[in-house]
Amino acid sequence: MRKIIVNVIFALIGIAVGVTVLPSLWRVTGVYDVRWVNNGYVDGLTGGIIFYFFSFPFVEPITRLNERIEKELSSQSTSWIIYGAVFLIGGLILANIISIPFYMMRSSIFNTIIPLILMIIFGFLGFRLGTTRRNDLKGFASAKRKSNDKLASDGDIIERATEKDFYPYKILDTSVIIDGRVHQLAQTGFLEGKLMIPDFVVHELQLISDSSDNQKRERGRRGLDILNQIKMDQTVNYETTTRDYDNIPEVDNKLLKLAKEIGGAVLTNDYNLNKVSEFQNVKVLNINELAKVLKPMVLPGETMTVKVIKEGTERKQGVAYLEDGTMVVVEEGKYFINKSLEVVVTSALQTDAGKMIFTKPKHSFNGISAKNPKNSADNKPSKSTRKRGERKSGKQGK
């Protein structure tokens, strides 16, 4: 399709050139007065055909150049494109104003070439000014807005946080989507701005959901379900982006690159991504750090049903996982691998790397009475002890 467009553009240029240039050529060749040769229709058709066939050697280079330009523009932020376009138009308008005296001159050098050169120069300068100084312009506009928001009546000031501390986009990574708590957090209204969901993150979730590993597949499908819930929730302010970086293979590095370009913060619960973000001076919001100062999701004494999937690092321990990926350590769980088990929470540990829940099987508490622990099965005397007691009592009876 692009090749056809290039051919058509060349043909249109050829029509314009034929109508303006060919009459002079007919005058030189002596056929200027032949009306069936020298007329606008024939001139335009002749120029269009010539330029159409002349365009074929240039189709591939122009197509590749167009792809590079599209790729470069797609990797830039919206503000970069808007400021560049506005200042480009401003530069062209300024060039035309300066060229008014040259338009009045009869020489083609002054009324055509010089205005064209001025438009190229001022257009380029305007575009560069808009794209390179947009942050300063936004800061100036923000400062102007803040000064207008001050209330002189009682001295109170209505202003939002400084541009340095405000991040309009909270970019989600795969770990925080699979975790699921981001949806509930967004519903509370504590997240200011918009949630940003990049397409390359959705693509990674699709790859995880198609994994041959059962655990990964379930986690990927859970992440896709969370995204659908966010999409259907009218109270959540979110936005998607198709921006991608083909030269960066890792999704984490793509997130950091995107955050730098749009001035956003990365929302995650990945401990390693947290550290890398801090090293690269990218704002990161870790849900696990927030959970550390909030009430835990489970309390000691609560019961839950889990499926033990593997042995733990300590003796006789088993390991299970909740739907959100939280690790559950089950004492004596080694004997219940690949089985569902009702457990009682004994303690919970929240770290920057995630949460760990320590439990015991519920049946291990059967027969234990807090009022009379001596009646428990674990405190019953052994058979040999009972026999010795019987012998002693027999002797005392004699």
C-alpha positions in Angstrom: 0.0 0.0 0.0 2.8 2.4 0.8 4.5 1.7 -2.5 1.3 2.6 -4.3 1.0 5.9 -2.4 4.6 6.8 -3.3 3.8 6.1 -7.0 0.6 8.3 -6.8 2.5 11.1 -5.1 5.1 11.1 -7.8 2.4 11.0 -10.5 0.7 14.1 -9.0 4.0 15.9 -8.8 4.6 15.0 -12.5 1.2 16.4 -13.5 2.0 19.7 -11.8 5.5 19.8 -13.4 4.1 18.9 -16.8 1.5 21.7 -16.8 4.1 24.3 -15.8 7.3 23.1 -17.6 6.2 21.4 -20.8 4.8 24.6 -22.5 8.4 26.0 -22.4 9.7 22.8 -23.9 7.2 22.9 -26.7 8.2 26.5 -27.5 11.8 25.4 -27.8 10.9 22.5 -30.1 8.6 24.6 -32.3 5.3 22.8 -31.5 4.0 25.4 -29.2 1.2 26.3 -31.6 0.0 22.7 -32.1 -3.0 22.7 -29.8 -3.4 18.9 -29.6 0.1 18.7 -28.2 0.4 21.9 -26.2 -2.6 21.9 -23.9 -3.1 21.4 -20.1 -4.5 17.9 -20.4 -1.8 16.5 -22.5 0.9 18.3 -20.5 -0.4 17.0 -17.2 -0.9 13.4 -18.5 2.6 13.4 -20.0 4.3 14.7 -16.8 2.3 12.2 -14.7 3.2 9.2 -16.8 6.9 10.2 -16.8 7.1 10.8 -13.1 5.1 7.6 -12.4 7.7 5.4 -14.0 10.5 7.6 -12.7 9.3 6.8 -9.1 10.0 3.1 -9.1 13.8 3.4 -8.2 12.8 5.6 -5.3 10.0 3.5 -3.8 12.1 1.3 -1.6 14.3 4.0 -0.1 11.3 6.3 0.6 9.4 3.4 2.2 12.3 2.5 4.5 12.7 6.2 5.4 9.0 6.5 6.2 9.2 3.4 8.4 12.1 4.8 10.3 10.3 8.1 10.8 7.1 6.3 12.0 9.2 4.2 14.4 10.9 7.3 15.8 7.7 9.2 16.3 6.0 6.2 17.9 8.8 6.0 20.5 8.4 9.7 21.5 5.9 11.0 24.0 2.7 12.8 23.0 4.0 16.1 24.5 7.1 15.8 22.3 5.0 15.5 19.1 2.6 18.3 20.1 5.2 20.8 21.1 7.2 20.0 18.0 4.2 20.4 15.6 3.0 23.7 17.2 6.5 25.3 17.1 7.0 24.0 13.5 3.8 25.7 12.4 4.9 28.9 14.3 8.2 28.8 12.5 6.6 28.5 9.1 4.2 31.4 9.9 7.1 33.6 10.9 9.1 32.7 7.8 6.1 33.7 5.6 5.8 37.0 7.4 9.4 37.7 6.8 9.1 36.7 3.2 6.3 39.2 2.3 8.8 41.7 0.8 10.5 39.0 -1.2 7.1 37.9 -2.7 6.7 41.3 -4.2 9.9 41.1 -6.2 9.8 39.9 -9.8 12.9 37.8 -9.7 12.2 34.1 -9.1 15.2 33.8 -7.0 13.7 36.3 -4.5 10.0 35.4 -4.7 10.5 31.6 -4.7 13.9 30.3 -3.6 14.6 32.7 -0.7 11.1 32.2 1.0 11.5 28.4 0.6 14.9 28.6 2.3 13.5 30.7 5.1 10.6 28.3 5.7 13.0 25.4 5.9 15.3 27.2 8.4 12.6 28.6 10.6 10.5 25.5 10.5 13.5 23.4 11.6 14.4 25.9 14.4 10.8 25.9 15.6 10.6 22.2 15.7 13.9 21.8 17.6 12.9 24.5 20.0 9.5 22.8 20.8 11.0 19.4 21.3 14.1 20.2 23.2 12.7 22.9 25.5 9.2 21.4 26.2 10.0 20.6 29.8 11.0 24.2 30.5 7.8 25.4 28.8 5.7 23.0 30.8 7.4 24.2 34.0 6.7 27.8 33.1 3.1 27.1 32.4 2.8 25.1 35.6 4.3 28.0 37.6 2.0 30.4 36.0 -1.0 28.3 36.8 0.0 28.0 40.4 0.5 31.7 40.8 -3.1 32.2 39.5 -4.5 29.6 41.9 -3.5 31.5 45.0 -6.4 32.8 47.1 -5.7 36.3 48.4 -8.8 36.3 50.7 -7.5 34.2 53.5 -4.0 33.4 52.3 -4.8 29.7 51.5 -3.1 28.3 48.4 -4.8 25.8 46.1 -2.0 24.1 44.2 -1.1 20.6 43.4 2.3 19.0 44.1 5.3 20.3 42.1 5.9 18.9 38.7 8.9 17.1 40.1 6.9 15.1 42.6 3.8 14.4 40.6 3.7 11.4 38.2 0.6 11.5 36.0 1.0 7.9 34.9 1.4 4.8 37.1 2.8 2.1 34.8 1.9 -1.4 35.7 4.3 -4.4 35.3 3.3 -8.0 35.0 3.9 -8.9 38.7 1.6 -6.2 40.1 -1.1 -7.2 37.6 -0.9 -10.8 38.6 -0.9 -9.8 42.3 -4.4 -8.3 41.8 -4.3 -5.8 44.6 -3.7 -2.9 42.3 -7.3 -3.1 41.2 -8.6 -2.7 44.7 -6.0 0.0 45.4 -7.2 1.9 42.3 -10.8 1.6 43.5 -10.0 3.4 46.7 -8.8 6.5 44.9 -5.4 6.6 46.5 -3.6 6.4 43.2 -3.6 9.8 41.6 -3.4 10.1 37.9 -3.9 7.3 35.4 -2.9 3.6 35.3 -0.8 3.0 32.2 -1.0 -0.6 30.7 1.6 -1.0 27.9 0.8 -3.5 25.2 4.2 -5.2 25.7 3.1 -6.1 29.2 -0.1 -7.5 28.0 1.9 -9.6 25.4 4.1 -10.9 28.2 1.0 -12.0 30.2 -0.3 -13.8 27.1 3.0 -15.7 26.8 2.9 -16.6 30.5 -0.7 -17.8 30.1 0.4 -20.1 27.2 3.2 -21.6 29.2 3.5 -25.4 29.6 4.1 -24.9 33.3 0.8 -25.1 35.2 1.8 -22.5 37.8 2.9 -20.0 35.2 -0.2 -20.6 33.1 -2.5 -20.0 36.1 -0.7 -16.9 37.0 -0.8 -15.5 33.4 -4.5 -16.2 33.2 -5.1 -14.6 36.5 -3.3 -11.5 35.2 -5.4 -11.3 32.1 -8.6 -11.7 34.3 -7.4 -8.7 36.4 -6.9 -6.6 33.3 -10.4 -7.4 32.1 -11.8 -6.4 35.6 -9.9 -3.1 35.3 -11.3 -2.5 31.8 -14.9 -3.2 32.9 -14.6 -1.0 36.1 -15.8 2.5 35.4 -14.2 3.8 38.5 -10.7 3.0 37.4 -8.9 5.6 35.3 -6.6 3.8 33.0 -4.9 4.2 29.6 -3.2 1.8 27.2 -0.2 2.5 24.9 1.1 0.7 21.8 4.6 2.2 22.3 7.2 -0.5 22.1 11.0 -0.7 21.9 12.1 -3.4 19.5 15.8 -2.9 20.3 15.1 -3.7 24.1 14.3 -7.3 24.6 13.6 -7.2 28.4 10.2 -6.1 29.5 11.6 -4.5 32.7 13.9 -2.3 30.7 11.1 -1.3 28.4 9.1 -0.2 31.5 11.9 2.0 32.7 12.4 3.5 29.3 8.7 4.3 29.0 8.6 5.8 32.5 11.5 8.1 31.6 9.8 9.3 28.4 6.3 10.0 29.7 7.4 11.1 33.2 5.6 8.2 34.9 6.2 6.0 37.9 6.5 2.2 37.7 4.0 0.3 39.9 5.3 -3.1 40.9 5.9 -5.6 43.6 9.1 -7.0 42.0 11.9 -6.6 44.4 14.6 -6.7 41.7 12.8 -4.2 39.5 12.4 -1.9 42.5 16.2 -1.8 43.0 17.0 -1.3 39.3 14.5 1.5 39.1 16.1 3.3 42.0 19.5 2.9 40.4 18.3 4.5 37.2 16.5 7.3 39.0 13.0 6.1 38.0 10.2 6.6 40.4 8.9 3.2 41.6 5.9 2.4 43.8 6.1 -1.0 45.5 2.8 -2.4 46.7 4.7 -4.7 49.1 6.2 -1.7 50.9 2.7 -0.3 51.2 1.4 -3.6 52.6 4.1 -3.5 55.3 2.5 -0.6 57.0 -1.1 -1.9 56.6 -3.1 -4.6 58.3 -2.0 -8.0 57.0 -4.5 -10.0 54.9 -4.4 -13.0 57.2 -4.2 -13.2 61.0 -2.9 -16.0 63.3 -5.7 -18.5 64.0 -7.4 -18.1 60.7 -8.0 -21.2 58.6 -7.6 -21.7 54.8 -7.4 -24.5 52.3 -4.3 -24.8 50.2 -2.8 -27.4 47.9 0.8 -28.4 48.8 2.9 -28.6 45.6 6.4 -29.3 46.8 8.7 -29.8 49.7 10.1 -26.9 51.7 13.7 -26.1 52.6 13.3 -27.2 56.2 12.6 -30.8 57.4 9.1 -32.1 56.8 7.9 -28.7 55.5 5.6 -28.3 52.5 5.1 -25.3 50.3 1.8 -24.1 48.8 0.8 -20.9 47.0 -2.2 -18.7 47.1 -3.8 -17.4 43.9 -1.9 -14.1 44.1 1.5 -16.0 44.4 1.9 -15.7 48.2 4.0 -18.5 49.6 2.4 -20.6 52.3 4.8 -22.8 54.4 3.0 -25.8 55.9 4.6 -27.7 58.8 4.5 -31.5 58.3 3.3 -30.6 54.8 5.8 -33.0 53.2 3.3 -35.8 53.5 0.5 -34.0 51.7 2.1 -33.1 48.4 -0.4 -32.7 45.5 -3.2 -32.8 48.0 -5.6 -30.1 49.3 -5.2 -29.5 53.0 -7.0 -27.3 55.6 -4.4 -25.4 57.6 -4.3 -22.9 60.4 -2.2 -19.7 60.2 0.4 -19.4 62.9 2.2 -16.3 61.7 2.8 -14.1 58.6 6.0 -12.4 57.5 5.9 -9.4 55.1 9.1 -8.4 53.4 10.1 -6.2 50.4 10.3 -9.4 48.3 6.7 -10.5 49.2 4.7 -12.2 51.9 5.2 -15.6 53.6 2.5 -17.3 55.6 3.4 -20.0 58.1 0.7 -22.6 58.9 0.1 -26.0 60.5 -2.4 -28.6 59.4 -5.7 -28.2 61.2 -5.9 -31.9 62.1 -2.7 -31.5 64.2 -4.8 -29.5 66.6 -7.4 -32.2 67.1 -7.7 -33.5 70.6 -5.8 -30.6 72.1 -7.7 -28.8 74.8 -6.5 -25.5 76.1 -8.3 -26.1 79.4 -7.0 -29.6 80.0 -4.0 -30.3 77.9 -3.3 -33.5 79.8 -6.3 -35.1 78.0 -4.8 -34.6 74.6 -3.6 -37.5 72.6 -0.1 -36.2 72.6 0.0 -36.3 76.5 -1.5 -39.8 77.0 0.9 -42.2 78.9 2.5 -44.9 76.8 1.6 -48.6 77.2 4.8 -49.5 79.2 4.1 -46.6 81.5 0.6 -47.8 82.2 1.9 -51.3 83.0 4.4 -50.0 85.4 1.7 -48.0 87.1 -0.5 -51.0 87.4 2.3 -53.1 89.0 3.0 -50.3 91.5 -0.7 -50.0 92.4 -0.9 -53.8 92.9 2.0 -53.9 95.3 0.6 -51.1 97.3 -2.8 -52.9 97.5 -1.0 -56.0 98.9 
